[in-house]
Amino acid sequence: MAAVAWTAIGLLASTLALLAAALFRLDSKIEAVGRDLGSRIDGLSGRIDAQGRDLGARIDALAQRVDAQTSRIDAHLERHAG
């Protein structure tokens, strides 16, 4: 009877050791995925910032063109309205 108990204890201990090893391996994989995801997010953030600056510059240029056209229309109306 003692041999059966010690066998069960040994099997339980080896199972717990395997589960602990699997848990640590899973933890390291999750950490690696987290680091990879973080670096990809940082890269995308830089690209989005650059696109935002480019879009802002294009909007500013368009606003200047609209302002120039508005002043031309105002000058034209001044000539005709008197």
Backbone as JSON Lines, residues from 0, in Angstrom:
{"i":0,"aa":"M","n":[0.82,-1.2,0.0],"ca":[0.0,0.0,0.0],"c":[0.87,1.26,0.0]}
{"i":1,"aa":"A","n":[1.98,1.21,0.67],"ca":[2.88,2.35,0.74],"c":[3.49,2.62,-0.63]}
{"i":2,"aa":"A","n":[3.75,1.57,-1.39],"ca":[4.33,1.73,-2.72],"c":[3.36,2.45,-3.65]}
{"i":3,"aa":"V","n":[2.08,2.14,-3.51],"ca":[1.07,2.79,-4.33],"c":[0.98,4.27,-3.98]}
{"i":4,"aa":"A","n":[1.05,4.58,-2.7],"ca":[0.98,5.97,-2.26],"c":[2.19,6.74,-2.76]}
{"i":5,"aa":"W","n":[3.4,6.14,-2.65],"ca":[4.6,6.83,-3.12],"c":[4.59,6.97,-4.64]}
{"i":6,"aa":"T","n":[4.02,6.03,-5.35],"ca":[3.91,6.14,-6.8],"c":[2.98,7.28,-7.17]}
{"i":7,"aa":"A","n":[1.86,7.38,-6.48],"ca":[0.92,8.46,-6.73],"c":[1.55,9.81,-6.43]}
{"i":8,"aa":"I","n":[2.3,9.87,-5.33],"ca":[2.99,11.13,-4.97],"c":[4.02,11.48,-6.04]}
{"i":9,"aa":"G","n":[4.75,10.52,-6.53],"ca":[5.74,10.76,-7.57],"c":[5.1,11.23,-8.87]}
{"i":10,"aa":"L","n":[4.01,10.59,-9.25],"ca":[3.3,11.01,-10.47],"c":[2.75,12.42,-10.32]}
{"i":11,"aa":"L","n":[2.2,12.71,-9.15],"ca":[1.68,14.06,-8.91],"c":[2.79,15.1,-8.95]}
{"i":12,"aa":"A","n":[3.93,14.78,-8.36],"ca":[5.06,15.71,-8.36],"c":[5.57,15.95,-9.78]}
{"i":13,"aa":"S","n":[5.7,14.88,-10.57],"ca":[6.19,15.06,-11.94],"c":[5.18,15.83,-12.79]}
{"i":14,"aa":"T","n":[3.89,15.6,-12.57],"ca":[2.86,16.34,-13.29],"c":[2.91,17.82,-12.94]}
{"i":15,"aa":"L","n":[3.06,18.1,-11.65],"ca":[3.16,19.51,-11.23],"c":[4.41,20.16,-11.8]}
{"i":16,"aa":"A","n":[5.52,19.43,-11.86],"ca":[6.75,19.99,-12.43],"c":[6.57,20.29,-13.91]}
{"i":17,"aa":"L","n":[5.92,19.39,-14.65],"ca":[5.66,19.63,-16.06],"c":[4.74,20.83,-16.26]}
{"i":18,"aa":"L","n":[3.72,20.95,-15.43],"ca":[2.82,22.09,-15.54],"c":[3.53,23.4,-15.22]}
{"i":19,"aa":"A","n":[4.41,23.38,-14.23],"ca":[5.17,24.6,-13.89],"c":[6.09,24.98,-15.05]}
{"i":20,"aa":"A","n":[6.76,23.99,-15.64],"ca":[7.64,24.28,-16.78],"c":[6.84,24.84,-17.95]}
{"i":21,"aa":"A","n":[5.67,24.26,-18.21],"ca":[4.83,24.76,-19.3],"c":[4.36,26.19,-19.02]}
{"i":22,"aa":"L","n":[4.06,26.46,-17.76],"ca":[3.62,27.81,-17.39],"c":[4.73,28.83,-17.61]}
{"i":23,"aa":"F","n":[5.96,28.5,-17.23],"ca":[7.08,29.43,-17.44],"c":[7.37,29.61,-18.92]}
{"i":24,"aa":"R","n":[7.24,28.54,-19.69],"ca":[7.47,28.65,-21.14],"c":[6.39,29.52,-21.78]}
{"i":25,"aa":"L","n":[5.16,29.32,-21.36],"ca":[4.06,30.14,-21.88],"c":[4.26,31.6,-21.5]}
{"i":26,"aa":"D","n":[4.73,31.85,-20.29],"ca":[4.98,33.22,-19.85],"c":[6.05,33.89,-20.72]}
{"i":27,"aa":"S","n":[7.11,33.16,-21.04],"ca":[8.16,33.75,-21.87],"c":[7.66,34.0,-23.28]}
{"i":28,"aa":"K","n":[6.8,33.13,-23.79],"ca":[6.25,33.36,-25.12],"c":[5.33,34.58,-25.12]}
{"i":29,"aa":"I","n":[4.53,34.73,-24.09],"ca":[3.64,35.89,-24.0],"c":[4.46,37.18,-23.91]}
{"i":30,"aa":"E","n":[5.54,37.16,-23.15],"ca":[6.42,38.33,-23.05],"c":[7.03,38.67,-24.41]}
{"i":31,"aa":"A","n":[7.45,37.65,-25.16],"ca":[8.04,37.89,-26.48],"c":[7.02,38.49,-27.43]}
{"i":32,"aa":"V","n":[5.81,37.97,-27.4],"ca":[4.75,38.51,-28.26],"c":[4.45,39.96,-27.85]}
{"i":33,"aa":"G","n":[4.44,40.23,-26.55],"ca":[4.2,41.59,-26.07],"c":[5.27,42.56,-26.54]}
{"i":34,"aa":"R","n":[6.54,42.13,-26.48],"ca":[7.62,43.01,-26.96],"c":[7.49,43.25,-28.46]}
{"i":35,"aa":"D","n":[7.19,42.19,-29.21],"ca":[7.04,42.34,-30.66],"c":[5.88,43.27,-30.99]}
{"i":36,"aa":"L","n":[4.78,43.08,-30.31],"ca":[3.62,43.94,-30.54],"c":[3.91,45.39,-30.18]}
{"i":37,"aa":"G","n":[4.63,45.58,-29.08],"ca":[4.99,46.94,-28.68],"c":[5.85,47.63,-29.72]}
{"i":38,"aa":"S","n":[6.83,46.91,-30.27],"ca":[7.69,47.53,-31.28],"c":[6.91,47.82,-32.56]}
{"i":39,"aa":"R","n":[5.98,46.94,-32.91],"ca":[5.16,47.2,-34.11],"c":[4.25,48.4,-33.9]}
{"i":40,"aa":"I","n":[3.7,48.54,-32.71],"ca":[2.83,49.68,-32.42],"c":[3.64,50.97,-32.46]}
{"i":41,"aa":"D","n":[4.86,50.94,-31.92],"ca":[5.72,52.12,-31.97],"c":[6.03,52.52,-33.41]}
{"i":42,"aa":"G","n":[6.3,51.52,-34.26],"ca":[6.57,51.81,-35.67],"c":[5.37,52.42,-36.37]}
{"i":43,"aa":"L","n":[4.2,51.85,-36.1],"ca":[2.98,52.39,-36.72],"c":[2.68,53.79,-36.19]}
{"i":44,"aa":"S","n":[2.97,54.03,-34.93],"ca":[2.74,55.35,-34.36],"c":[3.57,56.4,-35.08]}
{"i":45,"aa":"G","n":[4.82,56.06,-35.37],"ca":[5.67,57.0,-36.12],"c":[5.13,57.27,-37.5]}
{"i":46,"aa":"R","n":[4.65,56.22,-38.17],"ca":[4.1,56.41,-39.52],"c":[2.83,57.26,-39.47]}
{"i":47,"aa":"I","n":[1.98,57.03,-38.49],"ca":[0.74,57.8,-38.37],"c":[1.07,59.26,-38.08]}
{"i":48,"aa":"D","n":[2.06,59.51,-37.21],"ca":[2.46,60.89,-36.93],"c":[2.96,61.59,-38.18]}
{"i":49,"aa":"A","n":[3.76,60.89,-38.97],"ca":[4.29,61.48,-40.2],"c":[3.16,61.78,-41.19]}
{"i":50,"aa":"Q","n":[2.21,60.87,-41.3],"ca":[1.08,61.11,-42.2],"c":[0.23,62.27,-41.7]}
{"i":51,"aa":"G","n":[0.1,62.39,-40.38],"ca":[-0.66,63.5,-39.82],"c":[0.01,64.84,-40.11]}
{"i":52,"aa":"R","n":[1.34,64.88,-40.0],"ca":[2.05,66.12,-40.32],"c":[1.91,66.46,-41.8]}
{"i":53,"aa":"D","n":[2.0,65.43,-42.66],"ca":[1.85,65.65,-44.1],"c":[0.45,66.16,-44.42]}
{"i":54,"aa":"L","n":[-0.54,65.55,-43.8],"ca":[-1.92,65.99,-44.04],"c":[-2.13,67.41,-43.54]}
{"i":55,"aa":"G","n":[-1.55,67.75,-42.39],"ca":[-1.65,69.11,-41.87],"c":[-1.04,70.13,-42.82]}
{"i":56,"aa":"A","n":[0.11,69.78,-43.4],"ca":[0.77,70.68,-44.35],"c":[-0.09,70.84,-45.61]}
{"i":57,"aa":"R","n":[-0.69,69.76,-46.06],"ca":[-1.54,69.85,-47.25],"c":[-2.79,70.68,-46.97]}
{"i":58,"aa":"I","n":[-3.35,70.55,-45.79],"ca":[-4.53,71.36,-45.43],"c":[-4.15,72.83,-45.33]}
{"i":59,"aa":"D","n":[-2.98,73.12,-44.76],"ca":[-2.53,74.52,-44.67],"c":[-2.34,75.12,-46.06]}
{"i":60,"aa":"A","n":[-1.75,74.34,-46.98],"ca":[-1.55,74.83,-48.34],"c":[-2.89,75.08,-49.02]}
{"i":61,"aa":"L","n":[-3.84,74.19,-48.8],"ca":[-5.17,74.37,-49.39],"c":[-5.86,75.59,-48.81]}
{"i":62,"aa":"A","n":[-5.69,75.82,-47.5],"ca":[-6.3,77.0,-46.87],"c":[-5.7,78.28,-47.45]}
{"i":63,"aa":"Q","n":[-4.41,78.28,-47.73],"ca":[-3.78,79.46,-48.34],"c":[-4.32,79.69,-49.75]}
{"i":64,"aa":"R","n":[-4.54,78.61,-50.49],"ca":[-5.09,78.76,-51.84],"c":[-6.52,79.3,-51.78]}
{"i":65,"aa":"V","n":[-7.3,78.83,-50.81],"ca":[-8.67,79.32,-50.66],"c":[-8.65,80.79,-50.28]}
{"i":66,"aa":"D","n":[-7.76,81.17,-49.37],"ca":[-7.66,82.57,-48.97],"c":[-7.26,83.45,-50.15]}
{"i":67,"aa":"A","n":[-6.33,82.98,-50.97],"ca":[-5.91,83.75,-52.14],"c":[-7.06,83.9,-53.12]}
{"i":68,"aa":"Q","n":[-7.8,82.83,-53.34],"ca":[-8.94,82.89,-54.26],"c":[-10.04,83.81,-53.7]}
{"i":69,"aa":"T","n":[-10.24,83.77,-52.41],"ca":[-11.24,84.64,-51.77],"c":[-10.88,86.11,-51.95]}
{"i":70,"aa":"S","n":[-9.6,86.42,-51.77],"ca":[-9.19,87.82,-51.94],"c":[-9.32,88.25,-53.4]}
{"i":71,"aa":"R","n":[-9.06,87.34,-54.34],"ca":[-9.25,87.68,-55.76],"c":[-10.72,87.93,-56.06]}
{"i":72,"aa":"I","n":[-11.6,87.1,-55.51],"ca":[-13.04,87.29,-55.73],"c":[-13.5,88.6,-55.1]}
{"i":73,"aa":"D","n":[-12.99,88.9,-53.89],"ca":[-13.35,90.15,-53.23],"c":[-12.9,91.35,-54.06]}
{"i":74,"aa":"A","n":[-11.69,91.29,-54.6],"ca":[-11.19,92.39,-55.42],"c":[-12.04,92.53,-56.69]}
{"i":75,"aa":"H","n":[-12.43,91.42,-57.29],"ca":[-13.26,91.46,-58.48],"c":[-14.63,92.08,-58.18]}
{"i":76,"aa":"L","n":[-15.2,91.67,-57.07],"ca":[-16.5,92.22,-56.7],"c":[-16.4,93.72,-56.39]}
{"i":77,"aa":"E","n":[-15.31,94.16,-55.78],"ca":[-15.09,95.57,-55.5],"c":[-15.06,96.39,-56.77]}
{"i":78,"aa":"R","n":[-14.41,95.86,-57.78],"ca":[-14.34,96.58,-59.06],"c":[-15.71,96.75,-59.68]}
{"i":79,"aa":"H","n":[-16.54,95.71,-59.59],"ca":[-17.86,95.76,-60.25],"c":[-18.93,96.4,-59.38]}
{"i":80,"aa":"A","n":[-18.81,96.25,-58.07],"ca":[-19.86,96.8,-57.19],"c":[-19.6,98.25,-56.88]}
{"i":81,"aa":"G","n":[-18.38,98.63,-57.0],"ca":[-18.04,100.02,-56.93],"c":[-17.9,100.65,-55.65]}
